[in-house]
Amino acid sequence: MSTNSTTEPDDETVVQAASDAAEDVIFSRYKQSAVRDYDVTVTFEEGVLEVDVYLNVPGSQRDESDPGPERVADDAALAARAAVDDLFGE
């Protein structure tokens, strides 16, 4: 008798992985002291992942190579989704 050793991650694990990935992107692009405010909201219900990232970085805290907080927030949301994909892909 064989058992299926493949189990899907629980909702809390999914949400935590997505949140961690988004925060990693934010703080890989900006020093923590440069970020005035941020919010990462992740929900995972009935197999549907929703990620919303808000980022407030004053212009004086950014250098010229900075793609802007909107782009970083988008990248953070994409990283969150990719982290969840990796959880289910293993």
LOVOSE-508057 format. One record per atom (N, C-alpha, C): residue number from 1; residue in three letters; atom name; y, x, z. Coordinates in Angstrom, 1 decimal. Each point is the difference from the previous one (the first is absolute). Example, Ala and Ser with C-alpha at 12.3 -4.5 7.8 and 13.67 -1.06 7.14 Angstrom:
# residues 2
<1,"Ala","N",<-5.7,13.2,7.8>> <1,"Ala","CA",<1.2,-0.9,0.0>> <1,"Ala","C",<1.2,0.9,0.0>> <2,"Ser","N",<1.1,-0.4,-0.7>> <2,"Ser","CA",<1.1,0.9,0.0>> <2,"Ser","C",<1.1,-0.8,0.8>> 
//
This chain:
# residues 90
<1,"Met","N",<-1.2,0.8,0.0>> <1,"Met","CA",<1.2,-0.8,0.0>> <1,"Met","C",<1.2,0.9,0.0>> <2,"Ser","N",<0.9,-0.2,-1.0>> <2,"Ser","CA",<1.2,0.8,0.0>> <2,"Ser","C",<1.2,-0.8,0.4>> <3,"Thr","N",<1.0,0.7,0.6>> <3,"Thr","CA",<1.2,-0.7,0.4>> <3,"Thr","C",<1.1,0.5,-0.8>> <4,"Asn","N",<1.0,-0.8,-0.3>> <4,"Asn","CA",<1.1,0.4,-0.7>> <4,"Asn","C",<1.0,0.7,0.9>> <5,"Ser","N",<0.2,1.3,-0.2>> <5,"Ser","CA",<0.8,0.8,0.9>> <5,"Ser","C",<1.5,0.0,-0.5>> <6,"Thr","N",<0.3,-0.7,-1.1>> <6,"Thr","CA",<1.3,-0.1,-0.4>> <6,"Thr","C",<0.7,-1.2,0.6>> <7,"Thr","N",<1.0,0.3,0.8>> <7,"Thr","CA",<0.8,-1.1,0.7>> <7,"Thr","C",<1.4,0.2,-0.4>> <8,"Glu","N",<0.6,-1.2,-0.2>> <8,"Glu","CA",<1.5,0.1,-0.3>> <8,"Glu","C",<0.8,0.2,1.2>> <9,"Pro","N",<1.1,0.6,-0.1>> <9,"Pro","CA",<0.9,0.2,1.1>> <9,"Pro","C",<0.5,-1.3,0.5>> <10,"Asp","N",<0.3,0.0,1.4>> <10,"Asp","CA",<0.6,-1.3,0.5>> <10,"Asp","C",<1.5,0.0,-0.3>> <11,"Asp","N",<0.6,-1.2,0.2>> <11,"Asp","CA",<1.4,-0.2,-0.4>> <11,"Asp","C",<0.9,1.0,0.7>> <12,"Glu","N",<-0.3,0.3,1.3>> <12,"Glu","CA",<0.9,0.9,0.8>> <12,"Glu","C",<-0.1,1.4,-0.6>> <13,"Thr","N",<-1.1,0.4,-0.4>> <13,"Thr","CA",<-0.2,1.4,-0.7>> <13,"Thr","C",<0.8,0.0,-1.3>> <14,"Val","N",<-0.1,-1.0,-0.8>> <14,"Val","CA",<0.7,-0.1,-1.2>> <14,"Val","C",<1.5,0.1,0.2>> <15,"Val","N",<0.5,-0.8,0.9>> <15,"Val","CA",<1.5,0.0,0.3>> <15,"Val","C",<0.4,1.3,0.5>> <16,"Gln","N",<-0.7,0.6,0.9>> <16,"Gln","CA",<0.4,1.3,0.6>> <16,"Gln","C",<0.0,1.1,-1.1>> <17,"Ala","N",<-1.0,0.0,-0.9>> <17,"Ala","CA",<-0.1,1.0,-1.0>> <17,"Ala","C",<1.2,-0.1,-1.0>> <18,"Ala","N",<0.3,-1.2,-0.3>> <18,"Ala","CA",<1.2,-0.3,-0.9>> <18,"Ala","C",<1.3,0.4,0.6>> <19,"Ser","N",<0.2,-0.3,1.3>> <19,"Ser","CA",<1.2,0.3,0.7>> <19,"Ser","C",<0.2,1.5,0.1>> <20,"Asp","N",<-1.1,0.7,0.4>> <20,"Asp","CA",<0.0,1.4,0.2>> <20,"Asp","C",<0.4,0.7,-1.4>> <21,"Ala","N",<-0.6,-0.4,-1.1>> <21,"Ala","CA",<0.3,0.6,-1.3>> <21,"Ala","C",<1.4,-0.2,-0.4>> <22,"Ala","N",<0.5,-1.2,0.3>> <22,"Ala","CA",<1.5,-0.3,-0.4>> <22,"Ala","C",<0.9,0.9,0.9>> <23,"Glu","N",<-0.3,0.1,1.3>> <23,"Glu","CA",<0.9,0.9,0.8>> <23,"Glu","C",<-0.1,1.4,-0.4>> <24,"Asp","N",<-1.2,0.5,-0.4>> <24,"Asp","CA",<-0.2,1.4,-0.4>> <24,"Asp","C",<0.9,0.3,-1.2>> <25,"Val","N",<0.1,-1.0,-0.9>> <25,"Val","CA",<0.8,0.2,-1.2>> <25,"Val","C",<1.5,0.1,0.4>> <26,"Ile","N",<0.4,-0.9,0.8>> <26,"Ile","CA",<1.4,-0.1,0.5>> <26,"Ile","C",<0.4,1.4,0.6>> <27,"Phe","N",<-0.8,0.4,1.0>> <27,"Phe","CA",<0.4,1.2,0.7>> <27,"Phe","C",<-0.4,1.3,-0.7>> <28,"Ser","N",<-0.7,-0.1,-1.1>> <28,"Ser","CA",<-0.1,1.2,-0.8>> <28,"Ser","C",<1.2,0.2,-0.9>> <29,"Arg","N",<0.7,-1.0,-0.2>> <29,"Arg","CA",<1.2,0.0,-0.9>> <29,"Arg","C",<1.3,0.2,0.8>> <30,"Tyr","N",<0.0,-0.5,1.3>> <30,"Tyr","CA",<1.2,0.1,0.8>> <30,"Tyr","C",<-0.3,0.5,1.4>> <31,"Lys","N",<1.0,0.7,0.5>> <31,"Lys","CA",<-0.2,0.4,1.4>> <31,"Lys","C",<0.2,-1.3,0.9>> <32,"Gln","N",<-0.7,-0.1,1.1>> <32,"Gln","CA",<0.1,-1.2,0.8>> <32,"Gln","C",<1.4,-0.2,0.4>> <33,"Ser","N",<0.8,1.0,0.3>> <33,"Ser","CA",<1.4,-0.2,0.4>> <33,"Ser","C",<0.8,-0.6,-1.1>> <34,"Ala","N",<-0.4,0.2,-1.3>> <34,"Ala","CA",<0.8,-0.6,-1.1>> <34,"Ala","C",<-0.2,-1.5,-0.2>> <35,"Val","N",<-1.1,-0.5,0.5>> <35,"Val","CA",<-0.4,-1.4,-0.2>> <35,"Val","C",<0.7,-0.8,1.1>> <36,"Arg","N",<1.0,-0.8,-0.4>> <36,"Arg","CA",<0.7,-0.9,1.0>> <36,"Arg","C",<-1.0,-1.1,0.5>> <37,"Asp","N",<-0.7,-0.6,-1.0>> <37,"Asp","CA",<-0.9,-1.1,0.4>> <37,"Asp","C",<-1.1,-0.1,-1.1>> <38,"Tyr","N",<-1.1,-0.5,0.4>> <38,"Tyr","CA",<-1.1,-0.3,-1.0>> <38,"Tyr","C",<-0.9,-1.0,0.6>> <39,"Asp","N",<-0.7,-0.7,-0.9>> <39,"Asp","CA",<-1.0,-1.0,0.5>> <39,"Asp","C",<-1.1,-0.1,-1.1>> <40,"Val","N",<-1.2,0.2,0.5>> <40,"Val","CA",<-1.2,-0.2,-0.9>> <40,"Val","C",<-0.7,-1.2,0.5>> <41,"Thr","N",<-0.1,-1.0,-0.8>> <41,"Thr","CA",<-0.7,-1.2,0.4>> <41,"Thr","C",<-1.2,-0.1,-0.9>> <42,"Val","N",<-1.2,-0.1,0.6>> <42,"Val","CA",<-1.3,-0.1,-0.7>> <42,"Val","C",<-0.7,-1.2,0.5>> <43,"Thr","N",<-0.5,-0.8,-0.9>> <43,"Thr","CA",<-0.9,-1.1,0.4>> <43,"Thr","C",<-1.2,0.1,-0.9>> <44,"Phe","N",<-1.2,-0.3,0.5>> <44,"Phe","CA",<-1.2,-0.1,-0.7>> <44,"Phe","C",<-0.8,-1.2,0.5>> <45,"Glu","N",<0.0,-1.0,-0.9>> <45,"Glu","CA",<-0.6,-1.3,0.4>> <45,"Glu","C",<-0.8,-0.5,-1.2>> <46,"Glu","N",<-1.2,-0.3,0.3>> <46,"Glu","CA",<-0.9,-0.5,-1.0>> <46,"Glu","C",<-0.1,0.9,-1.3>> <47,"Gly","N",<0.0,1.3,0.3>> <47,"Gly","CA",<-0.2,0.9,-1.1>> <47,"Gly","C",<1.3,0.3,-0.8>> <48,"Val","N",<1.1,-0.5,0.5>> <48,"Val","CA",<1.3,0.2,-0.7>> <48,"Val","C",<0.9,0.9,0.8>> <49,"Leu","N",<0.4,1.1,-0.6>> <49,"Leu","CA",<0.8,1.0,0.6>> <49,"Leu","C",<1.5,-0.3,-0.4>> <50,"Glu","N",<0.9,0.0,1.0>> <50,"Glu","CA",<1.4,-0.1,-0.3>> <50,"Glu","C",<0.7,1.1,0.7>> <51,"Val","N",<0.8,0.7,-0.7>> <51,"Val","CA",<0.7,1.2,0.6>> <51,"Val","C",<1.5,-0.2,-0.3>> <52,"Asp","N",<0.8,0.1,1.0>> <52,"Asp","CA",<1.5,0.0,-0.2>> <52,"Asp","C",<0.6,1.2,0.8>> <53,"Val","N",<0.8,0.8,-0.7>> <53,"Val","CA",<0.6,1.1,0.6>> <53,"Val","C",<1.5,-0.1,-0.1>> <54,"Tyr","N",<0.7,0.1,1.1>> <54,"Tyr","CA",<1.5,0.1,0.0>> <54,"Tyr","C",<0.3,1.4,0.6>> <55,"Leu","N",<1.0,0.6,-0.7>> <55,"Leu","CA",<0.4,1.3,0.4>> <55,"Leu","C",<1.6,0.1,-0.1>> <56,"Asn","N",<0.6,0.5,1.1>> <56,"Asn","CA",<1.4,0.2,0.0>> <56,"Asn","C",<0.3,1.4,0.3>> <57,"Val","N",<0.5,0.7,-1.0>> <57,"Val","CA",<0.3,1.4,0.1>> <57,"Val","C",<1.5,0.2,-0.5>> <58,"Pro","N",<0.9,0.3,0.8>> <58,"Pro","CA",<1.4,0.1,-0.4>> <58,"Pro","C",<0.2,1.0,-1.1>> <59,"Gly","N",<0.9,-0.2,-0.9>> <59,"Gly","CA",<0.2,0.9,-1.1>> <59,"Gly","C",<0.3,1.4,0.4>> <60,"Ser","N",<0.7,0.2,1.1>> <60,"Ser","CA",<0.4,1.3,0.5>> <60,"Ser","C",<-1.2,0.8,0.5>> <61,"Gln","N",<-1.2,-0.7,0.2>> <61,"Gln","CA",<-1.2,0.7,0.5>> <61,"Gln","C",<-0.9,0.4,-1.1>> <62,"Arg","N",<0.4,-0.3,-1.3>> <62,"Arg","CA",<-0.8,0.3,-1.1>> <62,"Arg","C",<0.5,1.2,-0.8>> <63,"Asp","N",<-0.9,0.7,-0.7>> <63,"Asp","CA",<0.5,1.1,-0.9>> <63,"Asp","C",<-0.1,-0.5,-1.4>> <64,"Glu","N",<0.5,0.8,-1.0>> <64,"Glu","CA",<0.1,-0.5,-1.3>> <64,"Glu","C",<-1.3,-0.2,-0.7>> <65,"Ser","N",<-1.1,0.6,0.5>> <65,"Ser","CA",<-1.3,-0.2,-0.7>> <65,"Ser","C",<-0.7,-1.2,0.6>> <66,"Asp","N",<0.6,-0.7,1.0>> <66,"Asp","CA",<-0.6,-1.1,0.6>> <66,"Asp","C",<0.0,-1.2,-1.0>> <67,"Pro","N",<-1.2,-0.6,-0.2>> <67,"Pro","CA",<-0.1,-1.1,-1.0>> <67,"Pro","C",<0.6,-1.3,0.6>> <68,"Gly","N",<0.4,0.0,1.2>> <68,"Gly","CA",<0.6,-1.2,0.6>> <68,"Gly","C",<-1.0,-0.8,0.8>> <69,"Pro","N",<0.5,-0.7,1.1>> <69,"Pro","CA",<-0.9,-0.7,0.9>> <69,"Pro","C",<-0.8,-1.1,-0.7>> <70,"Glu","N",<0.5,-0.6,-1.0>> <70,"Glu","CA",<-0.7,-1.1,-0.7>> <70,"Glu","C",<-1.3,0.6,-0.6>> <71,"Arg","N",<0.1,1.1,-0.7>> <71,"Arg","CA",<-1.1,0.7,-0.6>> <71,"Arg","C",<-1.0,0.4,1.0>> <72,"Val","N",<0.5,0.6,1.1>> <72,"Val","CA",<-0.9,0.5,1.1>> <72,"Val","C",<-0.8,-1.2,0.6>> <73,"Ala","N",<0.7,-1.1,0.2>> <73,"Ala","CA",<-0.6,-1.2,0.6>> <73,"Ala","C",<-1.1,-0.5,-1.0>> <74,"Asp","N",<0.3,0.0,-1.3>> <74,"Asp","CA",<-1.0,-0.4,-1.0>> <74,"Asp","C",<-1.2,0.9,0.1>> <75,"Asp","N",<0.3,1.3,0.0>> <75,"Asp","CA",<-1.1,1.0,0.1>> <75,"Asp","C",<-0.9,-0.2,1.3>> <76,"Ala","N",<0.7,-0.3,1.1>> <76,"Ala","CA",<-0.7,-0.2,1.2>> <76,"Ala","C",<-0.9,-1.2,-0.1>> <77,"Ala","N",<0.5,-1.1,-0.6>> <77,"Ala","CA",<-0.9,-1.2,-0.2>> <77,"Ala","C",<-1.2,0.3,-0.9>> <78,"Leu","N",<0.2,0.8,-1.1>> <78,"Leu","CA",<-1.1,0.4,-0.8>> <78,"Leu","C",<-1.0,0.9,0.7>> <79,"Ala","N",<0.5,0.9,0.8>> <79,"Ala","CA",<-0.9,0.8,0.8>> <79,"Ala","C",<-0.8,-0.9,1.0>> <80,"Ala","N",<0.6,-1.0,0.6>> <80,"Ala","CA",<-0.7,-0.9,0.9>> <80,"Ala","C",<-1.2,-0.7,-0.8>> <81,"Arg","N",<0.3,-0.5,-1.2>> <81,"Arg","CA",<-1.0,-0.7,-0.7>> <81,"Arg","C",<-1.1,1.0,-0.4>> <82,"Ala","N",<0.4,1.2,-0.4>> <82,"Ala","CA",<-1.1,1.0,-0.4>> <82,"Ala","C",<-0.9,0.4,1.2>> <83,"Ala","N",<0.6,0.0,1.2>> <83,"Ala","CA",<-0.8,0.3,1.2>> <83,"Ala","C",<-1.0,-1.1,0.3>> <84,"Val","N",<0.4,-1.2,-0.3>> <84,"Val","CA",<-0.9,-1.1,0.2>> <84,"Val","C",<-1.1,0.0,-1.1>> <85,"Asp","N",<0.4,0.3,-1.2>> <85,"Asp","CA",<-1.0,0.1,-1.1>> <85,"Asp","C",<-1.0,1.1,0.4>> <86,"Asp","N",<0.4,1.1,0.6>> <86,"Asp","CA",<-0.9,1.0,0.4>> <86,"Asp","C",<-1.0,-0.4,1.1>> <87,"Leu","N",<0.5,-0.9,0.9>> <87,"Leu","CA",<-0.9,-0.5,1.0>> <87,"Leu","C",<-1.1,-0.8,-0.6>> <88,"Phe","N",<0.3,-0.8,-1.0>> <88,"Phe","CA",<-1.0,-0.9,-0.6>> <88,"Phe","C",<-0.8,0.7,-1.1>> <89,"Gly","N",<0.5,1.2,-0.4>> <89,"Gly","CA",<-0.7,0.7,-1.1>> <89,"Gly","C",<-1.1,0.9,0.6>> <90,"Glu","N",<0.0,0.3,1.2>> <90,"Glu","CA",<-1.0,0.9,0.6>> <90,"Glu","C",<-1.3,-0.7,0.3>> 
//
